[in-house]
Amino acid sequence: MSEIEIRVQRFDAPESQALVRAALADLGARYGGGGDETPVDAADFEPPAGTFLVALIEGRPVGCGGWRSHGEEGDIAELKRMYVTPEARGRGVARAVLAAVERSARERGRKRIVLECGDKQPEAIALYASSGYERIPNFGFYADAPGCISLGRTL
């Protein structure tokens, strides 16, 4: 099995944007529409307020995820744009990206991480549950949407 390399990448970099477009297409296929209408700005992922990461296998981008600051206190990170390409699934990429995102947020002083996803993402829900995430009150753009599932954990 090839080694997974995780690197910090600007959210607006071409590699990042190709993965984000694929993530949104995947969400669109599951839920309809554009996939995720949550307002996201590239500046959200600029340190120290956030970070975006890209996973590579044999130099090819195969996954991504990032965090941005959440709330007024400055100690919570929100996980955004987690995605793994279909051909790389089942190889530990998502778990590696999630661990790297959590580590980055913790290194920037975040004490908790939260996320919102939907009930048509059983793979993601299983990953988060096995990584110690628990249900929290819904928040964010889809807080009142049917099927919204919000999760969080202490870092």
C-alpha positions in Angstrom: 0.0 0.0 0.0 1.3 3.5 -0.9 2.0 6.0 1.8 -0.4 8.8 2.3 1.2 12.3 2.3 -0.8 15.1 3.9 0.2 18.7 3.1 -1.1 22.1 3.9 -2.5 23.7 0.8 -4.3 26.9 0.1 -8.1 26.4 -0.2 -8.1 28.4 -3.5 -5.1 26.4 -5.0 -6.1 24.4 -8.2 -5.5 21.0 -6.5 -7.7 22.0 -3.5 -10.4 23.4 -5.7 -10.5 20.3 -7.9 -11.1 18.2 -4.8 -13.7 20.6 -3.4 -15.6 20.5 -6.8 -15.6 16.7 -6.6 -16.8 16.9 -3.0 -19.7 19.2 -3.9 -20.6 16.9 -6.9 -20.7 13.9 -4.5 -22.9 15.9 -2.1 -25.1 17.0 -5.0 -25.6 13.4 -6.1 -26.7 12.5 -2.6 -28.8 15.5 -1.7 -29.5 17.4 -5.0 -28.6 20.9 -5.9 -25.1 22.2 -5.7 -24.2 19.9 -2.9 -23.5 22.4 -0.1 -24.6 26.0 -0.1 -22.8 26.8 3.2 -20.9 30.1 2.7 -17.2 29.3 2.5 -14.4 31.8 1.8 -10.8 30.8 1.0 -9.7 33.3 3.8 -11.6 31.1 6.3 -8.8 28.5 5.9 -5.8 30.9 6.3 -3.7 30.4 9.5 -4.1 31.2 12.3 -7.9 31.1 11.8 -8.0 27.8 9.9 -6.0 25.4 7.7 -6.8 23.4 4.6 -5.1 20.1 3.9 -4.7 17.9 0.9 -3.9 14.1 0.9 -1.7 12.6 -1.8 -0.9 9.1 -2.8 2.0 8.7 -5.2 1.8 12.5 -5.8 -1.8 12.5 -6.8 -4.4 14.5 -4.8 -6.9 12.0 -3.4 -8.5 13.7 -0.4 -8.9 16.9 1.5 -10.3 18.5 4.6 -9.9 21.7 6.5 -11.0 23.6 9.6 -12.0 27.2 10.2 -12.7 29.1 13.4 -16.2 28.7 14.7 -18.0 30.8 17.3 -17.0 33.9 19.2 -14.7 32.3 21.9 -11.9 31.3 19.4 -11.4 27.9 20.8 -13.7 25.9 18.5 -12.8 24.6 15.0 -15.4 23.7 12.4 -14.4 20.8 10.1 -15.2 21.6 6.4 -14.9 20.0 3.0 -13.8 16.5 4.0 -13.6 14.4 0.9 -11.8 11.3 -0.5 -11.9 10.4 -4.2 -13.7 7.1 -5.0 -10.6 5.3 -6.1 -8.8 6.1 -2.8 -11.6 5.1 -0.5 -10.9 2.2 1.9 -7.2 3.0 2.2 -7.3 5.1 5.4 -7.2 8.5 3.6 -10.2 10.0 5.4 -8.9 8.9 8.8 -5.5 10.3 8.1 -7.0 13.7 6.9 -9.2 13.8 9.9 -6.3 13.2 12.3 -4.2 15.9 10.5 -7.1 18.4 10.7 -7.6 17.8 14.4 -3.9 18.1 15.1 -3.7 21.3 13.2 -6.7 22.8 15.0 -5.3 21.7 18.4 -1.9 23.2 17.6 -3.7 26.5 16.9 -5.3 26.4 20.4 -8.7 25.0 19.5 -10.2 22.8 22.2 -13.1 21.4 20.4 -14.1 20.5 16.8 -17.6 20.5 15.3 -19.1 19.6 12.0 -22.4 19.2 10.2 -23.2 16.5 7.7 -26.3 14.8 6.4 -28.0 11.5 7.0 -27.2 10.4 3.4 -23.5 10.1 4.3 -23.3 6.9 6.3 -19.6 6.4 5.6 -18.8 9.8 7.0 -21.0 9.3 10.0 -19.4 6.0 10.8 -15.9 7.6 10.5 -16.8 10.3 12.9 -18.5 8.0 15.4 -15.5 5.7 15.4 -13.3 8.7 16.0 -15.1 9.8 19.1 -17.6 12.4 17.7 -21.0 12.6 19.3 -24.2 14.3 18.4 -24.5 18.0 19.3 -27.3 20.5 18.7 -27.5 21.4 15.0 -25.9 24.6 14.0 -24.8 26.4 10.9 -26.4 26.8 7.5 -28.3 23.5 7.6 -29.3 23.6 11.3 -33.0 23.4 10.5 -32.8 21.2 7.4 -34.2 17.7 7.6 -31.5 15.1 7.8 -28.9 17.5 9.2 -26.6 15.8 11.7 -24.2 17.9 13.8 -21.3 16.2 15.6 -18.4 17.4 17.8 -15.6 16.2 20.0 -13.1 17.6 22.4 -9.6 17.8 21.0 
